[in-house]
């Protein structure tokens, strides 16, 4: 699951990745965003300060590590 939030949005947008890990958010207003990548059993990855400008495609690749075991 990829979650996108920012002052330019009215709320939060969520996307589920494809089998290849690809995801897409369409027609975002320009601004700074926070992107959170989550998958059960893996550590979450957070990218803050992602700047989107008009007519721009951003590619954000992440590698998720296995989460620590808890008892």
C-alpha positions, -999 to +999 in steps of 0.1 A: +000+000+000+013+035-009-002+064+009+002+100-002-005+131+019+003+168+017-011+203+023-021+205-014-045+175-011-079+175+005-072+144+026-051+114+018-048+092-013-040+055-013-029+032-040-023-005-041+008-016-061+007-039-090+025-073-089+056-055-102+054-029-075+042-002-098+018+024-085+004+057-098-013+089-084-028+109-112-033+147-116-018+158-083-018+195-076+018+210-073+032+209-037+052+190-012+041+155-003+048+127+021+047+091+007+044+061+030+050+025+017+036-003+038+033-041+035+026-065+063+057-083+075+080-055+062+092-022+077+074+009+065+093+033+043+086+071+045+097+097+020+090+133+030+094+165+011+086+150-023+081+181-045+057+178-074+054+206-100+031+210-129+033+184-158+059+164-139+062+126-134+081+115-102+095+081-099+101+070-063+116+036-059+121+021-024+134-012-010+115-025+020+133-046+046+118-074+066+103-062+099+118-071+132+102-101+149+082-094+181+070-118+207 
